[in-house]
């Protein structure tokens, strides 16, 4: 028996489904965790599916988590769109979330750089 302690059961099942069937079921609730697992196990196709899904479900509640994941796991499109979302919604509480203050300085710098470009 093999134990995989760092992956939730649902994430593991979708990862296995992708490996054997080349598809996933509705992954909205798992996209972020599934992207992490896909990166760990070098499943680039699955990671791309997760990134595309996260692009579609990006919202005020998940944008900070998604921008951090995108930065960590080199999901360029998601990072760009998340930063644009933060800039667009800066006045609508994204910047007021406690999690925003925990973002790495390089991401905050990119957000402010994007804001400055919009003002120029």
N, C-alpha and C positions, 0 to 999 in steps of 0.2 A: 504494500500500500504506500502511495506517495502522498505526503501532506504538503499542501501549498498554503502556508499560513498568512501570507501577505496579500491575498486576493479574496474578496468576498465571493460567496457561492454564486450569486447571480452574474457577477462579472466573469467568473471562470466559465460558467455555462455558455455565455455569449461568445467568449473567446474560443471555446471548443467548437461551438456551432459555426463560427467563422472559418476555423481551420478545416473542418470537414465539409461544410456546405457552401462556403464562400459568401455567406449572407448573415445578417443579424436580424433579430426581431426588434420591435420598438425599443430603442436604446436611450430615449430621452433622459430617463432617470439615472442611467449608468454611463453616459457618454464620457464624463470626466474620468471616472475610475477605470473605464475600459480603455481610454487613451493611454493612461499610465501603464496599464498591464500590456497593452500593445507595444508601447515603446520598450518596456523591459524585455519582452520576448521577441523583439524585432519583427513585429507583424505590421509592416508599413501600410499595407492595404487597409487593415482594420483601423490603424491610427488615422489615416486619411478620411475614412468613413466617419469616425468620431469627430474629427475636426469639422467636417462639413455639417454634421448634425449640430454641433455646438454653435456654429455660425448662425444656424437657423433658429436656435432656441435662446440666443443671447438676450438677457434682460437685466433689469436693475438688481435682481437678487443674486445672479450668478456671474456678473461681469468681472468682479474683482478676482474670484476664484479662477475664471477662465483665462484672464490675462496673465495670471501667475503660471498656470499650467502651460499656456502657449509659450511663454518666455522660457520656462524650464525645459520643455520638450520640443522646442524649435518648430512650433506650428505658426508659421509666418503670417498666413492669411488671418487666422483667428486673433493673433496678437494685434495686427493692424486694425481689424474691425473692432476689437474690444477697446483699444485706445481711442479710436474715433467715437465709439459709443460713450465712453467716459467723458470725452471733451464735449460732445453734443449734449450730454445730460448733466454736466458739471453743476449747473444751477438747480438741478432737480434731485439733489441729495446724494449722488454718487460720492462726491467729495466729502460729504458729511458722515459717511459710514465709517465706523471705527476700523474696519478692515483696510480702508484706503490708506490710513496712516501706517499700516504694517507692510505695504508694498515695498519691494526693494527700491533703492534710490534710482537705479537706472531706468526702471519702469516709470517712476514718477517724473523723471527728467524727460522721458519720451512723451509723456502726457502733456507736460508743460510746453515742450517743443512743438507739439501738434497744435496746442492752443495758440501759441505765438504765431505759427504759420497761418492759422485761420484769421487772426487779427490783422496780419500784414497785407 
